[in-house]
Amino acid sequence: MTGIQRGMSRGLHGQIVEVMAQRILSGQIPQGATINVVELQADLGVSLTAVREALKVLTAKGLVDARQKRGTFVRPRSDWNLLDADMIRWHFDDDVRPELLEELHEVRGIVEPAAARLAAVRAEDVHLEALDSALAAMSSAADDLAAAEADIAFHKALLAATGNELLTKMEVIMEAGLADRDRLVHRVKPSDDSVPSHRRVVDAVRAHDPEGAELAMRELLAKAAEDLSEVRRRK
């Protein structure tokens, strides 16, 4: 009986998709490789229909494609939809590509200071309430999971406060990456208090101080970079 078969029948389709995706992301099934669907079906111990349905999902995410005579094959990494929420989560779930955390930090360094500046100009009461609520949740978090959820809520609220619909969509990247980053950091620095650095951002946004909000966010990100460096040193 395979690991998939031992899992609950509910969510079986999702389990098949994730197993196949992880094999591709980890290089177990390399880029350009042809996938023998029948062998894969036998290996996973599921129906051929289930494998084909899973391949449709992976096709939509740019991981695989099919051609006459060639069959089903893994597409080049440059074709993968790396901004897809599932793709980001799969990368982090099994530490397939640890350097993705560094790339996430680079993206945050480009996006979030500018978002904080814009939020200081455009934030309305509803946005400030969401930021305050996230801060309160961070302060009262009883465990790492609650703290991570509050942190994600804060950064999503900040993006929403920009009033820019496209920037708000960046939460897809932030959510998966921040969850993993927080998990790693809290494991190394369980008593670390990140509330003050987040509160400084909110105070500047509330004061309609674009320069102050941007500076506060840059300081917050600098602290995040230090935390990641400490995680790497202790590994």
C-alpha positions as CSV (number, residue, x, y, z in Angstrom):
1,M,0.0,0.0,0.0
2,T,1.4,3.4,-1.0
3,G,1.6,6.5,1.2
4,I,-1.2,7.9,-0.8
5,Q,-3.4,4.9,-0.2
6,R,-2.7,5.1,3.5
7,G,-3.9,8.7,3.6
8,M,-7.6,9.6,4.0
9,S,-9.7,9.0,0.9
10,R,-10.9,12.6,1.3
11,G,-8.5,14.8,-0.5
12,L,-7.0,11.9,-2.5
13,H,-6.9,14.0,-5.7
14,G,-4.9,16.7,-3.9
15,Q,-2.5,14.2,-2.5
16,I,-1.8,12.7,-5.9
17,V,-1.2,16.2,-7.3
18,E,1.3,17.1,-4.5
19,V,3.2,13.9,-4.7
20,M,3.7,14.3,-8.5
21,A,4.5,18.0,-8.1
22,Q,7.2,17.3,-5.5
23,R,8.8,14.7,-7.7
24,I,9.1,17.3,-10.4
25,L,10.2,20.1,-8.2
26,S,12.8,18.0,-6.4
27,G,14.3,16.8,-9.7
28,Q,13.3,13.2,-9.1
29,I,11.5,13.6,-12.4
30,P,13.8,16.0,-14.2
31,Q,13.0,18.8,-16.7
32,G,12.4,17.5,-20.2
33,A,11.8,13.9,-18.9
34,T,8.9,12.0,-20.5
35,I,6.4,10.7,-17.9
36,N,5.2,7.1,-18.3
37,V,1.7,7.6,-17.1
38,V,1.0,3.8,-16.8
39,E,4.1,3.3,-14.7
40,L,3.3,6.3,-12.6
41,Q,-0.2,5.0,-12.0
42,A,1.1,1.6,-10.9
43,D,3.8,3.3,-8.6
44,L,1.2,5.5,-6.9
45,G,-1.3,2.7,-6.6
46,V,-4.2,4.8,-7.8
47,S,-6.4,4.7,-10.9
48,L,-5.2,5.9,-14.3
49,T,-8.1,8.4,-14.3
50,A,-6.8,9.9,-11.1
51,V,-3.3,10.3,-12.5
52,R,-4.6,11.9,-15.7
53,E,-6.8,14.3,-13.6
54,A,-3.7,15.3,-11.5
55,L,-1.7,15.9,-14.7
56,K,-4.3,18.3,-15.8
57,V,-3.7,20.4,-12.7
58,L,0.0,20.3,-13.2
59,T,-0.4,21.3,-16.8
60,A,-2.4,24.3,-15.8
61,K,0.6,25.3,-13.5
62,G,3.0,25.0,-16.3
63,L,4.8,21.9,-14.9
64,V,4.0,19.4,-17.6
65,D,2.6,19.3,-21.2
66,A,1.7,16.6,-23.7
67,R,2.5,16.3,-27.4
68,Q,1.6,13.7,-30.0
69,K,4.3,11.0,-30.4
70,R,6.3,12.5,-27.5
71,G,3.7,11.9,-24.8
72,T,3.6,13.7,-21.4
73,F,6.7,15.5,-20.4
74,V,8.1,17.9,-17.8
75,R,8.4,21.5,-19.1
76,P,11.5,23.7,-18.5
77,R,11.5,25.5,-15.2
78,S,11.3,28.8,-17.1
79,D,7.8,27.8,-18.1
80,W,6.6,27.0,-14.6
81,N,4.1,29.3,-12.9
82,L,6.2,30.1,-9.9
83,L,3.7,32.7,-8.6
84,D,1.0,30.1,-8.3
85,A,0.0,29.7,-4.6
86,D,0.3,25.9,-4.7
87,M,3.7,26.1,-6.4
88,I,5.1,28.4,-3.7
89,R,3.7,26.2,-0.9
90,W,5.2,23.0,-2.5
91,H,8.6,24.6,-2.8
92,F,8.6,25.4,0.9
93,D,6.8,22.3,2.2
94,D,9.7,19.9,1.6
95,D,12.5,22.5,1.5
96,V,12.9,21.7,-2.2
97,R,14.6,25.0,-2.9
98,P,15.8,26.8,0.3
99,E,17.1,29.8,-1.6
100,L,13.5,30.7,-2.4
101,L,13.4,32.3,1.0
102,E,16.2,34.6,-0.1
103,E,14.4,35.5,-3.3
104,L,11.2,36.1,-1.3
105,H,13.2,38.6,0.9
106,E,14.4,40.4,-2.2
107,V,10.9,40.7,-3.5
108,R,9.7,42.0,-0.2
109,G,12.5,44.5,-0.2
110,I,11.2,45.9,-3.5
111,V,7.5,45.7,-2.8
112,E,6.8,46.4,0.8
113,P,8.7,49.7,1.5
114,A,6.9,51.2,-1.5
115,A,3.6,49.6,-0.3
116,A,4.1,51.2,3.1
117,R,4.7,54.6,1.5
118,L,1.5,54.3,-0.6
119,A,-0.5,53.0,2.4
120,A,0.5,56.1,4.3
121,V,-1.1,58.2,1.6
122,R,-4.2,56.1,0.9
123,A,-5.1,54.1,4.0
124,E,-8.6,54.5,5.2
125,D,-10.1,53.7,8.7
126,V,-11.0,50.1,7.6
127,H,-7.4,49.5,6.7
128,L,-6.0,50.9,9.9
129,E,-8.5,48.7,11.8
130,A,-7.2,45.7,10.0
131,L,-3.6,46.6,10.8
132,D,-4.5,47.2,14.5
133,S,-6.3,43.9,14.6
134,A,-3.2,42.1,13.2
135,L,-1.0,43.8,15.7
136,A,-3.3,42.8,18.6
137,A,-3.2,39.2,17.4
138,M,0.6,39.2,17.2
139,S,0.7,40.5,20.8
140,S,-1.6,37.9,22.1
141,A,-0.4,34.9,20.0
142,A,-0.2,31.8,22.2
143,D,2.0,29.8,19.8
144,D,4.1,30.0,16.7
145,L,1.2,29.1,14.4
146,A,-1.0,31.9,15.8
147,A,2.0,34.4,15.6
148,A,2.6,33.4,11.9
149,E,-1.0,33.8,11.0
150,A,-1.1,37.3,12.6
151,D,2.1,38.3,10.8
152,I,0.6,37.2,7.5
153,A,-2.6,39.1,8.3
154,F,-0.5,42.2,9.0
155,H,1.3,42.1,5.7
156,K,-1.9,41.4,3.7
157,A,-3.6,44.3,5.4
158,L,-0.7,46.6,4.5
159,L,-1.0,45.6,0.9
160,A,-4.7,46.2,0.9
161,A,-4.1,49.6,2.4
162,T,-2.3,50.7,-0.8
163,G,-5.6,50.7,-2.6
164,N,-3.8,49.0,-5.5
165,E,-5.5,45.8,-6.6
166,L,-2.4,44.4,-8.3
167,L,-0.2,45.0,-5.2
168,T,-2.9,43.3,-3.1
169,K,-2.4,40.2,-5.3
170,M,1.2,40.0,-4.1
171,E,-0.3,38.4,-0.9
172,V,-0.1,35.1,-2.7
173,I,3.6,35.2,-2.6
174,M,3.8,36.8,0.9
175,E,1.5,34.3,2.5
176,A,3.3,31.1,1.6
177,G,6.8,32.5,2.1
178,L,6.1,34.3,5.4
179,A,4.5,31.2,6.9
180,D,7.7,29.2,6.2
181,R,10.0,32.0,7.2
182,D,8.2,32.5,10.5
183,R,8.3,28.8,11.2
184,L,12.0,28.7,10.8
185,V,12.7,31.9,12.8
186,H,10.5,31.1,15.7
187,R,12.2,27.7,16.0
188,V,15.5,29.5,16.5
189,K,14.3,32.6,18.3
190,P,11.1,31.5,20.1
191,S,11.0,34.6,22.4
192,D,11.7,37.2,19.7
193,D,9.2,40.1,19.8
194,S,8.5,41.5,16.4
195,V,5.5,43.6,17.5
196,P,7.4,46.9,18.0
197,S,8.9,46.9,14.5
198,H,5.4,46.3,13.0
199,R,3.8,48.9,15.2
200,R,6.2,51.6,13.9
201,V,5.0,50.9,10.4
202,V,1.4,51.3,11.5
203,D,2.1,54.5,13.4
204,A,3.6,56.1,10.4
205,V,0.8,54.9,8.1
206,R,-1.8,56.4,10.6
207,A,0.2,59.6,10.7
208,H,0.1,59.8,6.9
209,D,3.9,59.9,6.9
210,P,5.1,58.2,3.7
211,E,8.8,58.6,4.3
212,G,8.4,57.4,7.9
213,A,6.3,54.4,6.8
214,E,8.9,53.4,4.2
215,L,11.8,53.8,6.6
216,A,9.9,51.7,9.3
217,M,9.3,49.0,6.8
218,R,12.9,48.9,5.6
219,E,14.0,48.6,9.3
220,L,11.5,45.7,9.7
221,L,12.9,44.0,6.7
222,A,16.4,44.5,7.9
223,K,15.5,42.7,11.1
224,A,13.9,39.9,9.1
225,A,17.2,39.6,7.1
226,E,19.2,39.3,10.4
227,D,16.8,36.6,11.6
228,L,17.3,34.6,8.5
229,S,21.0,34.9,8.7
230,E,20.9,33.6,12.3
231,V,18.7,30.7,11.2
232,R,21.4,29.8,8.5
233,R,24.2,30.1,11.1
234,R,22.5,27.7,13.5
235,K,21.6,25.1,10.9
